[in-house]
Structures are given as structure tokens and as C-alpha cells.
């Protein structure tokens, strides 16, 4: 088995990166994303809705400039109170 903690991603930056965001069904995803990334250019596409309809997932894609930028965005998105999970 490969231990992913022992390996780092080797990406050519800047590159396009996707974050899968899970939020409650009534959450305005555009407001949430704007809270975190402000005016950065991005795209958001609906992905799935949970079987009981309580949660929705979206795929957000944007350009990350380096590994620190990619990780910082992950942390900021994860800290937002309306985002329940990042997959």
C-alpha cells in the first residue's frame, strides 16, 4: 500500500485545480465562494444532491499559482462555516 503522506504532488504551477464542496441544500454557494476567494476567476458547477436532499455538492475550478496557494485555499474553504466538507 502507498502511504500518501510520504509523497508530494508534483504539479506544474500555475495549474487548474478542482475542489469538490459539500454544503447544506439552502446554502448560496456563490456567496460562500466569494467570501473565501473574493474576486478570483473561477467556475462552479453543481455536482450531486444527497439522497434525502439535505446536502448539495459543487465542483469549483480555478487556477492555483503554487502549492502554498492550493493548500491555503483548501484550508480557507474548510474553515468556512457553511462548507460541511471538501472532497
C-alpha positions as CSV (number, residue, x, y, z in Angstrom):
1,X,0.0,0.0,0.0
2,X,1.2,3.5,-0.8
3,X,1.4,6.0,2.1
4,X,0.3,9.2,0.6
5,X,1.8,11.2,3.5
6,X,5.2,10.2,2.3
7,X,4.6,11.6,-1.2
8,X,4.1,15.1,-2.5
9,X,2.2,16.0,-5.6
10,X,4.4,17.1,-8.5
11,X,2.4,19.7,-10.3
12,X,3.4,22.2,-12.9
13,X,2.2,25.5,-11.5
14,X,0.2,27.5,-12.3
15,X,-2.4,24.9,-13.0
16,X,-6.2,24.3,-12.9
17,X,-7.4,22.7,-9.7
18,X,-10.8,21.4,-8.7
19,X,-12.3,21.5,-5.2
20,X,-15.5,19.5,-4.5
21,X,-17.5,21.4,-1.9
22,X,-20.4,20.0,0.1
23,X,-22.9,22.4,1.6
24,X,-26.4,22.3,3.1
25,X,-29.1,22.5,0.4
26,X,-30.2,26.0,1.2
27,X,-26.7,27.5,1.1
28,X,-25.9,30.1,-1.6
29,X,-22.7,28.6,-3.0
30,X,-21.7,31.7,-4.9
31,X,-21.8,33.8,-1.7
32,X,-19.8,31.2,0.2
33,X,-17.1,31.1,-2.6
34,X,-16.9,34.8,-2.9
35,X,-16.4,35.0,0.9
36,X,-13.3,32.9,0.5
37,X,-11.7,33.7,-2.9
38,X,-13.1,37.2,-3.3
39,X,-12.7,38.3,-7.0
40,X,-10.6,35.4,-8.2
41,X,-11.7,34.0,-11.5
42,X,-13.4,30.6,-11.1
43,X,-16.1,28.3,-12.3
44,X,-18.7,26.5,-10.2
45,X,-20.8,23.5,-11.4
46,X,-23.5,21.6,-9.5
47,X,-22.4,18.1,-8.9
48,X,-24.8,15.9,-6.8
49,X,-27.6,16.2,-4.2
50,X,-27.8,13.8,-1.3
51,X,-30.5,11.1,-1.3
52,X,-32.6,13.0,1.3
53,X,-31.9,16.4,-0.3
54,X,-30.2,17.9,2.8
55,X,-26.8,18.4,1.1
56,X,-25.6,19.5,-2.3
57,X,-22.1,19.3,-3.8
58,X,-20.4,21.6,-6.3
59,X,-17.2,21.5,-8.2
60,X,-15.3,24.7,-8.1
61,X,-12.4,25.1,-10.5
62,X,-9.7,27.8,-10.5
63,X,-6.1,28.4,-11.3
64,X,-3.7,27.8,-8.3
65,X,-0.4,29.5,-8.6
66,X,1.7,27.2,-6.3
67,X,1.4,24.6,-3.7
68,X,1.0,27.1,-0.9
69,X,-1.9,28.8,-2.7
70,X,-3.6,25.4,-3.3
71,X,-3.3,24.4,0.3
72,X,-4.3,27.8,1.6
73,X,-7.5,27.7,-0.4
74,X,-8.3,24.3,0.9
75,X,-7.8,25.4,4.5
76,X,-9.9,28.6,4.0
77,X,-12.7,26.7,2.3
78,X,-12.6,24.1,5.1
79,X,-12.9,26.8,7.8
80,X,-16.0,28.4,6.2
81,X,-19.0,27.7,8.4
82,X,-21.3,26.9,5.5
83,X,-19.0,24.3,3.9
84,X,-19.6,21.0,5.5
85,X,-16.9,19.0,3.7
86,X,-14.3,19.3,0.9
87,X,-13.9,16.1,-1.0
